[in-house]
Amino acid sequence: MRRLLRLTTLLWLLVAVAAASAGPALVARVQVESASRRVELVMDLDLVELLARSQGYRTDQVLTELAQAGLGAVAWTGTTLDRLSLSGYLGVYEGRDLADLIATGRVGSPDLLALDREGFFQAGYTYACTADREVGRWLERAAATYLPDGRHRVTRRGSLTVLEISLLKERAVQLSLGLLPAELERAGVGAAGLRVMARPPNAAASASPEGVADVEATLTSVVASLRVTLSAVAFSSSEVLGYPGSLDETVAMVKRVGVPVAVFETIEQLGNVDQKGLSYVASRLGYQIVRIYTAPEVKVLTPAELADKIVRSVKERGLRVAYLHPYLVAPEHLLTTVGVTRDGRSVYAPPPDAQGRLDYTPLLALNVNYVRDLVALLQSQGFEVGAPEPLSVPNPSRPAPPALLGLGASAALGLCWLALRPRGRLWVASGLLASALVAAAIAALAATGRGTLGLQLAALTAALAFPSLALSYLAARWTATARPAAAQPRGPWPAVFGDLLVVTGISLLGGLLVAAILTDIRFMLEFEYFRGVKLTYLVPPVAGLAYWLRYRFPGETEPRAWPRVILRLAGWPIRVWHVAVAGVVGAGLVLYVARSGNTRLVPLLGFELRLRQWLEAVLYARPRLKETFIGYPSLVLGSWLAHTGRREHLGWLMLGAGVSQVSLVNSFEHIRSPLVLSLIRSFNGLWTGVLVGLAAVGILWALAALVRRLGTSGGRGPEAA
């Protein structure tokens, strides 16, 4: 017994040392996250041009109004023949159609007529024609860079440039031709005071060192000649510029340009969009990266609703670029009373400062109000609008030794084993050996260059061990002999709240240890992330139930008693209510696991979504509903029942209490979320859950009093008779 006590003390000492070493890492992370408060608002230049044309404005007029509202940058993507044709830079024709136009006299260009007489135009081919010499020179260079060899040719006649592509028009007009500086100049981007987020595509020719150099020359020239400022570089295809053989040239180019690389978050909101070569470029750049949130397409949401979604993503997931889609069509439902801005004006009302600048159409007002609403909400949450800045964390950032933190997690795992009260040296040694092997595996992975896997293993160990350890304490409290009422002059509440604080404190320690283990720029930017979420949702509650059974029925839970217990259970008659209860528990378990993590298999219910939105509106960080309505109420109710002598059937409440501890630690597994936000979310889950638990205790107490009163009155009836 004394030896086990010394062993337990040693393991707790290792946990304390790991917790102390985690402190500097957590402080450094909070400082870094607090310094990153600038958000860039971006719209696609081609979509703004489409909006302007549809409303009868020039593009520079619309950009000026959006910039006045708070838009910070335009996304400058690789152009296509389709876009160039719509913008009036050139004409695009199918060979047969062009021949018909010439034959009917609807084309008067002498140079085109001369080419036709030479039999230049062929059916099934696509032809792009421009008389603008500057555009023609760019078109020739872009075709050589981005179009496949042998599928195109460029011909010059006088001032005319003709690009022939041996593809049908439907395919040819969608091919990317790279960045056209004239688009920025004609749109008046620099005059509007907007920055540019360049989105160069990757093609066979641009993947060469010469292609990367051409992109750099283009970016440098627009900065010098058009007086625009670059905001970031965001690669626009499934491959990074220069992939596969010129990635080092791309890294050097980005460094010389002096802006961060922006990467897109996935639709599932887990990790970044997979682009070939991105991880290599990011690591060579020292993870000078900002992450992009792509706003939902504006179909049914009001400007205020869209702003809520975007700001929540910025606040909770560390995203620092919001990629906006303009309203190109006004949703019909915005004509009703819900179509108002945050300051109560109609979404179709021009902004107050727009008097005399432009005759606003309703659709332009809708887009300007969208940006104004978003800027106002960002500022109300402590953010500022401007060019994004990457996190100022070196790569890799290791303020705390991973092996030491992993040792603390493994020590907690050993404490979990000892909490099962194993009998015999062999059982004790086997569990401790398993914990030591986990610690050795973490250290070995770090030493052999697979540190990321080691960090993930250490974090998973902590996420499994600490909630389980907290529940072992709770199980011991719930199964201990109840103190008589005379020994509790203040009632059971000091013991109830003592249980709550100790259990939550142990789990919080585990959550902070997970956060310290994964405080690494790769995890903060979601190039890597925590693994094993669904496992952490299952193991601790089951471990809590096992602890409760072990302490409640010590004889029956000994390994030598297992055959006898199994035979006894096998002989029980199965009732209908057994099947019903098993079905309900099974369905609840499936729902619980399916709703965990980022990839939910079961969608949110309507009332649940509305409750979430209300909590997000009234609290800085919305608590998790499973903590508020299941986890902490089960913990409070179970402790109250235990400390008032009602200890018979608390196993179900132990499972519920386990949900709260799992959810608490899970909040810290999302390293993309600011640490302070996770702490606030956990605190909000605690106090709201305690309130619901107190209400549950009150209801149960009232029902019990009512039953006693009815039983007393019923007992008097026969005596009176």
C-alpha positions in Angstrom: 0.0 0.0 0.0 2.8 2.4 0.9 4.6 1.5 -2.3 1.5 2.3 -4.3 1.2 5.6 -2.5 4.8 6.5 -3.3 4.3 5.5 -7.0 1.1 7.6 -7.2 3.0 10.6 -5.7 5.8 10.2 -8.3 3.3 10.1 -11.2 1.5 13.2 -9.9 4.9 14.9 -9.6 5.6 14.2 -13.3 2.2 15.6 -14.2 3.0 18.8 -12.2 6.4 19.2 -13.9 4.8 18.8 -17.3 2.1 21.3 -16.4 4.8 23.8 -15.2 6.7 23.4 -18.4 3.5 24.0 -20.4 3.1 27.5 -18.9 5.6 29.4 -21.1 4.2 27.8 -24.3 0.7 28.8 -23.4 1.7 32.4 -22.5 3.7 32.7 -25.8 0.7 31.4 -27.7 -1.7 33.9 -26.1 0.7 36.7 -26.9 0.9 35.7 -30.6 -2.8 35.2 -31.0 -3.6 38.6 -29.3 -1.3 40.4 -31.7 -3.0 39.0 -34.8 -6.2 41.1 -35.1 -6.1 42.4 -38.7 -8.5 41.0 -41.3 -8.5 41.5 -45.0 -11.8 41.7 -46.9 -11.5 40.5 -50.5 -13.7 40.3 -53.6 -13.0 38.8 -57.0 -12.3 41.5 -59.5 -14.1 39.7 -62.3 -17.3 39.4 -60.1 -17.2 43.1 -59.3 -16.9 43.8 -63.0 -19.9 41.6 -63.6 -21.8 43.5 -60.9 -20.8 46.9 -62.4 -21.9 45.9 -65.9 -25.2 44.5 -64.7 -26.0 47.9 -63.0 -24.7 50.2 -65.7 -21.7 51.4 -63.8 -18.0 51.5 -64.6 -16.0 49.1 -62.5 -13.9 51.8 -61.0 -17.1 53.5 -59.6 -18.3 50.3 -57.9 -14.8 49.6 -56.5 -14.6 53.1 -55.1 -18.0 52.6 -53.3 -16.9 49.2 -51.9 -13.6 50.6 -50.8 -15.4 53.5 -49.0 -17.5 50.8 -47.2 -14.4 48.9 -46.0 -13.4 46.5 -48.7 -9.6 46.1 -48.6 -8.5 44.2 -51.7 -9.5 42.6 -54.9 -8.5 39.0 -55.9 -6.7 39.2 -59.2 -7.1 35.8 -60.8 -5.8 34.3 -64.0 -8.0 35.6 -66.8 -9.7 33.7 -69.6 -10.8 34.5 -73.1 -14.3 34.5 -71.9 -13.6 37.3 -69.4 -11.5 39.3 -71.9 -14.3 39.1 -74.4 -16.9 40.3 -71.9 -14.6 43.1 -70.8 -14.1 44.3 -74.4 -10.4 43.5 -74.6 -10.8 41.2 -77.6 -13.3 39.3 -79.7 -13.6 35.5 -79.5 -15.1 33.5 -82.4 -15.4 29.9 -83.6 -13.7 29.5 -87.0 -16.9 28.7 -88.9 -18.8 31.6 -87.3 -16.0 34.0 -88.1 -16.0 32.9 -91.7 -19.8 33.4 -91.9 -19.4 37.0 -90.5 -16.8 37.8 -93.0 -18.8 36.3 -95.9 -21.9 38.4 -94.9 -19.9 41.6 -94.7 -20.2 42.1 -91.0 -16.5 42.2 -90.4 -14.7 45.1 -92.0 -11.1 44.7 -90.7 -8.7 44.6 -93.7 -6.3 42.4 -91.8 -9.0 39.8 -90.9 -10.2 39.8 -94.5 -6.6 39.2 -95.7 -6.3 36.3 -93.3 -9.6 34.9 -94.6 -8.5 35.0 -98.2 -5.4 33.0 -97.2 -7.7 30.3 -95.8 -6.4 30.9 -92.2 -9.6 30.2 -90.3 -10.7 26.6 -89.8 -13.9 25.1 -88.5 -13.8 23.7 -85.0 -10.9 26.1 -84.0 -11.2 29.1 -81.7 -9.9 32.6 -82.6 -9.2 35.5 -80.3 -8.7 38.8 -82.1 -7.5 42.2 -80.7 -6.3 45.4 -82.3 -4.8 46.7 -79.0 -1.1 46.3 -79.4 -0.4 46.1 -75.7 -3.1 43.4 -75.2 -1.8 41.6 -78.3 1.7 41.5 -76.9 0.4 40.2 -73.6 -1.8 37.6 -75.3 1.2 36.3 -77.3 3.3 35.9 -74.1 0.4 34.4 -72.1 -0.4 31.8 -74.8 3.3 30.7 -74.9 3.2 30.4 -71.1 -0.1 28.8 -70.3 -1.5 27.1 -73.4 -0.3 23.6 -74.4 2.4 23.3 -77.1 1.1 22.4 -80.5 -2.5 23.5 -79.8 -2.1 27.2 -80.6 -0.4 29.8 -82.8 -0.3 33.6 -82.8 -0.4 35.6 -86.0 0.2 39.4 -86.4 -1.1 41.5 -89.2 -0.5 45.2 -88.8 -2.1 46.2 -85.5 -4.1 43.0 -85.4 -3.1 40.0 -83.2 -4.9 36.7 -83.7 -4.6 33.8 -81.4 -5.7 30.4 -82.8 -6.5 27.5 -80.4 -7.2 24.1 -81.8 -10.1 23.5 -79.4 -13.8 24.1 -79.6 -14.9 27.5 -78.3 -16.7 26.1 -75.3 -13.4 24.7 -74.0 -11.0 27.3 -75.2 -12.7 30.3 -73.5 -12.2 28.7 -70.1 -8.5 28.2 -70.3 -6.5 30.3 -67.9 -4.1 32.8 -69.5 -2.4 34.2 -66.4 -2.5 37.7 -64.9 -3.4 40.6 -67.2 -2.1 43.9 -65.7 -4.5 45.9 -68.0 -7.4 44.5 -65.9 -6.2 46.3 -62.8 -5.5 49.5 -64.7 -8.9 49.7 -66.5 -10.7 48.8 -63.2 -9.0 51.7 -61.3 -7.9 49.4 -58.5 -5.1 51.7 -57.4 -7.2 54.9 -57.7 -9.8 53.2 -55.4 -7.1 52.6 -52.8 -7.5 48.8 -52.9 -4.8 46.3 -52.4 -4.4 43.2 -54.7 -4.4 39.6 -53.7 -2.6 37.9 -56.7 -3.8 34.4 -57.6 -1.4 33.1 -60.3 -2.3 29.8 -61.8 0.1 27.0 -62.5 0.4 25.6 -66.0 3.0 23.5 -67.8 5.1 26.5 -68.9 4.6 28.5 -65.7 5.9 25.5 -63.7 9.4 26.3 -65.1 11.8 28.7 -63.5 11.2 31.1 -66.4 7.4 30.9 -65.8 7.8 31.7 -62.1 10.1 34.6 -63.1 7.5 35.9 -65.5 4.9 35.9 -62.7 7.3 37.8 -60.5 8.0 40.4 -63.2 4.2 40.9 -63.7 3.7 41.4 -60.0 6.6 43.8 -59.7 5.5 45.8 -62.7 2.0 46.4 -61.5 3.3 47.5 -58.1 5.6 50.0 -59.8 3.5 51.2 -62.7 -0.1 51.1 -61.3 0.8 52.1 -57.7 -1.1 49.2 -56.1 0.0 47.3 -53.0 0.1 43.5 -52.9 -1.8 42.0 -50.0 -1.0 38.3 -50.4 -0.4 35.6 -52.9 -3.0 32.8 -53.1 -2.4 30.1 -55.7 -5.5 29.5 -57.8 -5.2 26.0 -59.1 -4.8 22.5 -57.5 -1.1 23.1 -57.7 1.2 25.7 -56.3 3.0 27.9 -58.8 6.1 26.1 -59.9 5.0 22.6 -59.0 6.7 20.2 -59.3 10.2 21.3 -60.3 10.4 25.0 -59.5 9.1 25.3 -56.0 12.3 26.8 -54.7 12.0 29.5 -57.3 8.4 30.1 -56.1 9.6 30.4 -52.5 12.3 32.9 -53.5 9.8 34.9 -55.6 7.3 35.2 -52.6 10.1 36.3 -50.3 11.2 39.0 -52.8 7.7 40.2 -53.3 7.4 40.5 -49.5 3.8 39.3 -48.9 2.4 36.2 -47.1 0.9 33.2 -48.9 -2.8 32.9 -48.3 -4.4 29.4 -48.2 -8.0 28.4 -48.3 -9.8 26.6 -45.5 -11.7 23.5 -46.6 -15.4 23.4 -46.9 -15.5 21.0 -44.0 -13.7 23.6 -41.9 -10.9 21.1 -41.1 -7.4 21.8 -42.5 -6.6 23.6 -45.7 -7.5 23.0 -49.3 -5.0 20.5 -50.7 -2.7 22.0 -53.3 0.3 20.1 -54.5 3.5 21.6 -53.3 1.8 23.8 -50.7 3.3 22.1 -47.6 6.8 22.4 -49.0 6.4 26.0 -49.9 4.9 26.8 -46.5 7.7 25.1 -44.6 10.4 26.9 -46.7 8.7 30.2 -46.1 8.8 29.6 -42.3 5.0 29.3 -42.3 4.4 33.0 -43.2 0.9 32.0 -44.0 -2.6 33.5 -43.6 -5.7 31.5 -43.9 -8.8 32.4 -46.0 -12.4 31.9 -45.2 -14.6 31.7 -48.2 -17.9 33.3 -47.4 -21.1 31.5 -48.4 -22.6 32.4 -51.8 -25.2 35.1 -51.2 -28.4 33.4 -52.1 -30.8 33.7 -49.1 -28.8 35.4 -46.3 -29.1 39.1 -45.4 -25.9 41.2 -45.1 -26.2 41.0 -41.3 -26.5 37.2 -41.3 -23.5 36.8 -43.6 -21.5 39.1 -41.4 -22.3 36.9 -38.4 -21.1 33.8 -40.2 -17.8 35.5 -41.3 -17.0 37.1 -38.0 -17.6 33.8 -36.1 -15.2 32.1 -38.5 -12.6 34.8 -38.0 -12.9 34.8 -34.3 -13.1 31.1 -33.7 -10.8 29.6 -36.3 -8.0 32.2 -36.7 -8.9 33.1 -40.3 -7.5 36.4 -41.4 -8.8 36.8 -45.0 -12.5 36.9 -45.8 -13.2 36.1 -49.4 -16.6 37.7 -50.2 -19.0 36.9 -52.9 -21.0 40.0 -54.1 -24.7 39.9 -54.5 -25.3 39.6 -58.2 -29.0 39.0 -57.8 -31.2 40.4 -55.0 -32.8 37.6 -53.1 -36.6 38.0 -53.1 -37.0 37.6 -49.4 -34.9 40.6 -48.7 -37.7 42.7 -50.0 -39.6 41.9 -46.7 -39.0 43.3 -43.3 -36.0 41.0 -42.7 -34.1 43.0 -45.2 -32.5 45.4 -42.8 -28.9 46.3 -41.9 -27.4 46.3 -38.4 -28.3 49.9 -37.9 -31.9 49.3 -38.8 -31.9 50.7 -42.3 -33.2 48.9 -45.4 -30.5 46.8 -47.2 -31.4 48.8 -50.3 -30.8 52.2 -48.8 -27.6 53.9 -49.9 -25.1 54.5 -47.1 -25.4 57.9 -45.3 -22.1 59.1 -46.7 -22.9 58.4 -50.3 -24.9 61.5 -51.0 -23.8 63.0 -54.4 -21.2 60.4 -55.2 -23.3 58.0 -57.2 -26.9 57.3 -58.1 -27.3 54.1 -56.2 -29.2 51.1 -57.6 -30.8 48.8 -55.0 -28.3 46.0 -55.9 -25.3 48.3 -55.4 -26.7 49.5 -52.1 -27.1 45.8 -51.0 -23.5 45.0 -51.7 -22.2 48.2 -50.0 -24.3 47.5 -46.9 -23.0 44.0 -46.9 -19.4 45.2 -46.6 -20.4 48.0 -44.1 -22.2 45.5 -41.8 -19.2 43.2 -41.9 -16.7 45.9 -41.1 -18.9 47.2 -38.2 -19.2 43.7 -36.7 -15.5 43.0 -37.0 -14.6 46.2 -35.3 -17.1 45.6 -32.5 -15.3 42.3 -31.8 -11.9 44.0 -31.5 -10.6 43.3 -35.0 -9.4 45.9 -37.5 -9.6 45.8 -41.3 -6.4 45.8 -43.2 -3.6 43.8 -44.9 -3.3 40.4 -43.1 -0.2 39.6 -41.1 1.0 36.0 -40.5 1.4 34.7 -37.0 4.8 35.7 -35.6 5.8 32.2 -34.5 9.1 30.6 -35.7 9.0 27.2 -37.3 8.8 24.9 -35.5 7.8 26.7 -32.3 8.7 24.6 -29.3 8.7 26.6 -26.1 8.2 23.4 -24.1 10.1 20.1 -24.7 7.6 17.6 -26.4 9.1 14.7 -24.6 8.5 16.3 -21.2 4.9 17.1 -22.0 4.4 13.6 -23.4 5.9 12.2 -20.2 3.3 14.1 -18.2 0.5 12.7 -20.4 1.8 9.2 -19.9 2.1 9.7 -16.2 -1.6 10.6 -16.2 -2.3 7.4 -18.1 -0.5 5.5 -15.4 -2.6 7.2 -12.7 -5.7 6.1 -14.6 -4.6 2.5 -14.3 -3.8 2.8 -10.6 -7.3 4.3 -10.1 -8.7 1.0 -11.2 -7.2 -0.4 -8.0 -5.6 -3.5 -9.6 -4.8 -6.4 -7.3 -1.3 -7.9 -7.4 2.0 -6.8 -8.6 1.6 -8.2 -12.1 -1.5 -6.2 -12.8 0.1 -3.0 -11.4 3.3 -3.5 -13.4 1.5 -4.3 -16.7 -0.5 -1.1 -16.6 2.5 1.0 -15.7 4.6 -0.7 -18.4 2.0 0.2 -21.0 2.2 3.9 -19.8 6.0 3.8 -20.0 5.8 2.4 -23.5 3.6 5.3 -24.6 6.2 7.7 -23.2 9.0 5.9 -25.0 7.1 5.9 -28.2 6.6 9.7 -28.0 10.3 10.3 -27.3 11.3 7.9 -30.1 9.1 9.5 -32.7 10.5 12.9 -31.7 14.1 11.6 -31.9 13.6 9.9 -35.3 12.3 13.0 -37.2 8.6 12.1 -36.9 7.9 14.7 -34.3 4.5 15.6 -35.7 3.2 12.0 -35.1 4.8 12.1 -31.6 3.0 15.4 -30.8 -0.3 13.9 -32.0 0.3 10.7 -29.9 1.1 12.8 -26.8 -1.9 15.0 -27.3 -4.2 12.0 -27.8 -2.8 10.4 -24.6 -3.5 13.5 -22.6 -7.0 13.9 -24.1 -7.8 10.3 -23.1 -6.1 10.2 -19.7 -7.1 13.4 -17.9 -10.9 13.2 -18.3 -10.7 9.5 -17.3 -8.6 10.5 -14.3 -11.1 13.2 -13.3 -14.0 10.7 -13.6 -12.1 8.2 -11.4 -12.1 10.8 -8.6 -15.8 11.5 -9.2 -16.6 7.7 -9.0 -14.7 7.4 -5.8 -16.8 10.3 -4.3 -20.1 8.9 -5.5 -19.5 5.5 -4.1 -18.0 6.5 -0.7 -20.1 6.0 2.4 -22.4 9.0 2.7 -21.9 11.3 5.7 -25.0 11.6 7.9 -27.0 14.7 7.7 -25.8 15.8 11.2 -22.3 15.9 9.9 -23.2 18.2 7.0 -24.5 21.4 8.7 -24.5 23.2 5.4 -26.1 20.4 3.5 -24.6 18.5 0.6 -23.7 21.6 -1.5 -20.1 22.1 -0.3 -19.4 18.5 -1.3 -21.3 18.9 -4.6 -19.3 22.0 -5.6 -16.1 20.5 -4.3 -16.6 17.5 -6.7 -17.4 19.9 -9.5 -14.2 22.0 -9.0 -11.8 19.1 -8.6 -13.2 17.1 -11.5 -13.3 20.2 -13.8 -9.8 21.2 -12.6 -8.2 17.9 -13.5 -9.8 17.9 -17.0 -8.9 21.5 -17.5 -5.3 20.6 -16.7 -5.5 18.0 -19.4 -6.9 20.4 -21.9 -4.1 22.9 -21.3 -1.5 20.2 -21.6 -3.0 19.2 -25.0 -2.9 22.9 -26.0 0.7 23.2 -25.0 1.7 20.0 -26.7 0.2 21.2 -30.0 1.3 24.8 -29.7 3.2 24.6 -33.0 2.7 26.9 -36.0 1.8 23.9 -38.2 -1.1 23.0 -35.9 -2.1 26.7 -35.5 -2.4 27.0 -39.3 -4.0 23.5 -39.6 -1.3 22.0 -41.8 -1.5 19.4 -39.0 -4.3 18.9 -36.5 -5.3 16.7 -33.6 -6.1 13.1 -34.4 -8.5 10.8 -32.6 -11.5 13.1 -31.8 -14.1 10.3 -31.9 -11.9 8.1 -29.7 -11.7 10.8 -27.1 -15.5 11.1 -27.1 -16.0 7.4 -26.3 -13.2 6.3 -24.0 -13.4 8.6 -21.0 -17.2 8.2 -20.4 -16.8 4.4 -20.6 -13.8 4.6 -18.3 -15.9 6.6 -15.9 -18.6 4.0 -15.9 -15.9 1.3 -15.3 -14.6 3.2 -12.3 -18.1 3.5 -10.9 -18.7 -0.2 -11.3 -15.3 -1.0 -9.8 -15.9 1.0 -6.7 -19.5 0.1 -6.4 -19.1 -3.6 -6.9 -15.5 -4.4 -6.0 -15.9 -8.1 -5.6 -17.8 -8.6 -8.9 -15.3 -6.6 -10.9 -12.2 -8.7 -9.9 -10.9 -10.6 -12.9 -11.4 -13.9 -11.2 -15.1 -13.1 -10.7 -15.7 -12.2 -14.4 -16.8 -15.8 -15.5 -19.3 -16.0 -12.7 -20.7 -12.6 -13.5 -20.9 -13.3 -17.2 -22.8 -16.6 -16.5 -25.2 -14.8 -14.1 -25.9 -12.1 -16.7 -26.4 -14.7 -19.4 -29.1 -16.3 -17.3 -31.1 -13.2 -16.8 -34.5 -13.2 -18.6 -34.7 -10.5 -21.3 -37.7 -8.3 -20.9 -39.3 -5.9 -23.4 -38.1 -2.9 -21.4 -34.5 -4.2 -21.6 -34.7 -4.2 -25.3 -36.3 -0.7 -25.3 -33.6 0.7 -23.0 -30.9 -0.9 -25.0 -32.3 0.6 -28.2 -32.5 4.1 -26.6 -29.0 3.9 -25.3 -27.6 2.6 -28.6 -29.3 5.3 -30.5 -28.0 7.9 -28.1 -24.5 6.5 -28.4 -24.6 6.6 -32.2 -26.0 10.1 -32.2 -23.3 11.2 -29.7 -20.5 9.9 -31.8 -22.0 11.0 -35.1 -22.3 14.5 -33.9 -18.7 14.7 -32.7 -15.8 16.3 -34.6 -15.9 18.5 -37.7 -17.5 15.9 -40.0 -21.0 15.5 -38.4 -23.0 12.6 -39.8 -26.2 14.0 -38.2 -27.2 17.6 -39.0 -28.3 20.2 -36.5 -32.0 20.4 -35.6 -33.8 23.7 -36.3 -34.4 24.6 -32.6 -30.8 23.7 -31.8 -29.5 26.0 -34.5 -31.6 28.9 -33.2 -30.4 28.3 -29.7 -26.8 28.3 -30.8 -27.4 31.6 -32.7 -29.0 33.1 -29.6 -26.1 32.0 -27.3 -23.6 33.4 -29.8 -25.4 36.7 -29.8 -25.4 37.1 -26.0 -22.1 35.5 -25.1 -18.6 36.1 -26.5 -18.0 32.4 -26.9 -20.9 30.1 -27.2 -20.8 27.1 -24.7 -21.2 23.6 -26.1 -24.8 22.5 -25.7 -23.7 19.0 -24.6 -21.9 20.6 -21.6 -24.9 22.9 -20.8 -27.7 20.4 -21.1 -26.1 16.9 -20.5 -22.6 17.0 -19.0 -22.6 19.4 -16.1 -26.2 18.8 -15.2 -25.5 15.1 -14.8 -22.4 15.9 -12.7 -24.3 18.2 -10.4 -27.4 15.9 -10.1 -25.2 12.8 -9.5 -23.1 14.5 -6.8 -26.3 15.8 -5.1 -27.8 12.3 -5.1 -24.6 10.7 -3.9 -24.1 13.2 -1.0 -27.7 12.8 0.1 -27.4 9.0 0.4 -29.0 8.0 -3.0 -26.2 6.1 -4.6 -27.8 3.1 -6.1 -28.2 3.9 -9.8 -25.7 6.6 -10.6 -23.9 4.8 -13.5 -26.1 6.5 -16.1 -25.3 9.9 -14.6 -21.6 9.0 -14.7 -21.8 8.6 -18.4 -23.5 12.0 -18.7 -20.9 13.6 -16.4 -18.2 12.1 -18.7 -19.6 14.1 -21.6 -18.8 17.4 -19.9 -15.2 16.4 -19.2 -14.6 15.1 -22.8 -16.2 18.3 -24.2 -14.0 20.5 -22.0 -10.8 18.9 -23.2 -12.0 18.8 -26.8 -12.3 22.6 -26.8 -8.5 22.8 -26.4 -7.9 20.2 -29.2 -8.8 22.8 -31.8 -5.4 24.6 -31.9 -6.7 27.0 -34.6 -9.0 28.5 -32.0 -7.4 31.2 -29.8 -6.6 29.8 -26.4 -8.4 32.6 -24.5 -11.5 31.9 -26.6 -11.3 28.2 -25.5 -11.0 29.2 -21.9 -14.0 31.5 -22.1 -16.0 28.8 -23.9 -15.2 26.3 -21.2 -16.1 28.7 -18.4 -19.4 29.5 -20.1 -20.2 25.8 -20.5 -19.4 25.3 -16.8 -21.7 28.0 -15.3 -24.6 27.5 -17.7 -24.4 23.7 -17.1 -24.4 24.2 -13.4 -27.5 26.4 -13.6 -29.3 23.7 -15.6 -28.1 21.1 -13.1 -29.4 23.1 -10.1 -32.7 23.4 -11.9 -32.7 19.6 -12.4 -32.0 19.1 -8.7 -34.8 21.5 -7.8 -37.3 19.6 -10.1 -36.2 16.2 -8.7 -36.5 17.5 -5.1 -39.9 18.9 -5.7 -41.1 15.6 -7.4 -39.7 13.6 -4.5 -41.5 15.9 -1.9 -44.7 15.5 -3.9 -44.5 11.7 -4.0 -43.8 11.7 -0.2 -46.8 13.9 0.4 -49.1 11.8 -1.8 -47.8 8.7 0.0 -48.5 10.2 3.4 -52.0 11.3 2.5 -52.7 8.0 0.9 -51.6 6.2 4.1 -54.0 8.2 6.3 -57.0 7.2 4.2 -57.6 3.7 5.6 -56.9 4.8 9.1 -59.6 7.5 8.8 -62.0 4.9 7.4 
